[in-house]
Amino acid sequence: MPPLVPVIDEVISVCSIKDIDVWTVAAKHIVQFISAKQYTVIVPDAQVQMFAAVTKAPYQVKPESLFIGNLKEKIAQTLTPENQDRVGWYLQQFVKISAVLTHDDRDAVLIWDADTVPLKKLEFINSSGRFIYYKGGEYRKSYFDFIERALGLKRTQNFSFIAQSLILKVSWARELTNALAQSAQLHWVEAVLSFLDKTEPAGFAEFETLGTWIWNHHHDEILISERPWYRNGLSLVGNPLVISQWIWTGLAKYYDFISFEAWDLKGGIRNRIRRAYRRVKLGLEGKFI
């Protein structure tokens, strides 16, 4: 009898009030299109009630302090004064990894960005039990400088693991955090902070670090997908709360998922030009509400 294919034990997202509108759309799509035993969104403690009011079962809403305690203060003390606005950005990365580590080693967990909406049924573990990763086009040298300092690993892949989602065995995350702890002779969170370039506004990326570790140590257990996804949802189709079902159906013909990141509309005329171009290319011009 062939071995059972692993299932996703939990989908974990981290969110805050700035993305709550997108989240109300994303949560429904995640449950519809990604099969898992459990779904959890982790939010700032003061926002738990707000998210609970707009997040329906089977989703659980949990406070971030459950996973990281008072870590925000420690991050703030580590960063330079000009990078204090990055405290929350670093914090949500530690929350994701800490939440993964609450599972048994044998479990499979999907980290899913809360501002990203799946558009169709998605598969993250194939029939042979290999874990499937989407590719990102981002490259930031500081991420790989951190990985080399902390883990001694050089970049050998020609793509990014920053692709709005990351599936992993919990044992892989534990290997990574143990390696970080051993390298610095500190708890893994303090190890990450110790290896940061304190002057760099983006000195660590959890997806890039986890992905690079998995790529180097579990290469035969993963597959890299060429399937398309789209990052600039706001500049392409606008607010996900008000676009029509016709638009969702049209987007699903071209992409597996689409992200609605808050920074997306800050590009002014460049974004407006790109939006017009993509709408024409996809045949969506004139179909928006």
Buried (B, 14 or more C-beta within 10 A) or exposed (E): EEEEEBEBBBBBBBBBEEBBBBBBBBBBBBBEBBBBEBBBBBBBEEBBEBBBEEBEEEBEBBBBBEBBEEBBEBBBEBBEEEBEEBBBEBBBBBBBBBBBBBBEEEBBBBBBBBBBBBBBEBEBBEEEEBBBBBBBEBEBEBBBBBBBBBBEBEBEBEBBBBBBBBBBBBBBBBBBBEBBBEBBEBEBBBBBBBBBBEEBEBBBBBBBBBBBBBBBEBEEEBEBBEEEBBBBBBBBBBEBEEBEEEBBEBBBEBBBBBBBBEEBBEBEEEBEEBBEEBBEEBEBEEBBE
